[in-house]
Amino acid sequence: MKLIALLGNPGAQYKDTRHNVGFDVAAVLAKKYSHSTPRAKFQGEIAEAAIGPERVLLLTPLTFMNLSGASVLATRDFYKIEPADTLVVCDDFNLPLGKLRLRPKGSAGGQNGLADILRRLGTEEIPRLRLGIGPLPPGRDAAGFVLTRFAKDEQPIIADAVQRAAEAAAVWAQQGLQAAMNLYNTES
């Protein structure tokens, strides 16, 4: 079994904000691969999906972004999922708008939800898929920027990136991280 943790903030006021692109990817994956209604569990919503032959849990933590690790840890512990079988999908204002970047491990790079997950799971060896929502405008506060909505001219770019991120997560689940990196880290 594999786990895809898709990060965002709960509540209507955060819908369609830059910080919630993980939730947007979750919706695409659930529509395509899940035939079950998401259940409230582990301080989040969890849906079972079949991606090719793989059984995958789609988790959207409802703890707010900066506390995402509590939900991911509870899910991981209950299902006994290995770090390499966990993929975290989150936003990144350090990446250009629409750019995808998959990595097998590393620091949180300023993403507080990912930082909480790494801290609670006790390892930086968690695969992650970051979606570019930047660049952060000069002099702009990062915390405020990630809670803004996309401008009209940015919406088609992020909609395409969300679709590609869902595809990348599906490739990760079926073929592994290296295959997903080869396909999606090279796209512009």
HELIX and SHEET records of a PDB file:
HELIX    1   1 ALA A   12  TYR A   14  5                                   3    
HELIX    2   2 ARG A   18  ASN A   20  5                                   3    
HELIX    3   3 VAL A   21  TYR A   33  1                                  13    
HELIX    4   4 MET A   65  LEU A   67  5                                   3    
HELIX    5   5 SER A   68  TYR A   79  1                                  12    
HELIX    6   6 PRO A   83  ASP A   85  5                                   3    
HELIX    7   7 ASN A  112  LEU A  121  1                                  10    
HELIX    8   8 ALA A  142  PHE A  145  1                                   4    
HELIX    9   9 GLN A  155  GLN A  175  1                                  21    
HELIX   10  10 LEU A  177  TYR A  184  1                                   8    
SHEET    1   A 7 ARG A  39  LYS A  41  0                                        
SHEET    2   A 7 GLY A  44  ILE A  51 -1                                        
SHEET    3   A 7 GLU A  54  PRO A  61 -1                                        
SHEET    4   A 7 LYS A   2  LEU A   6  1                                        
SHEET    5   A 7 THR A  86  PRO A  96  1                                        
SHEET    6   A 7 ARG A 128  GLY A 134  1                                        
SHEET    7   A 7 LEU A 100  ARG A 103 -1                                        
END                                                                             
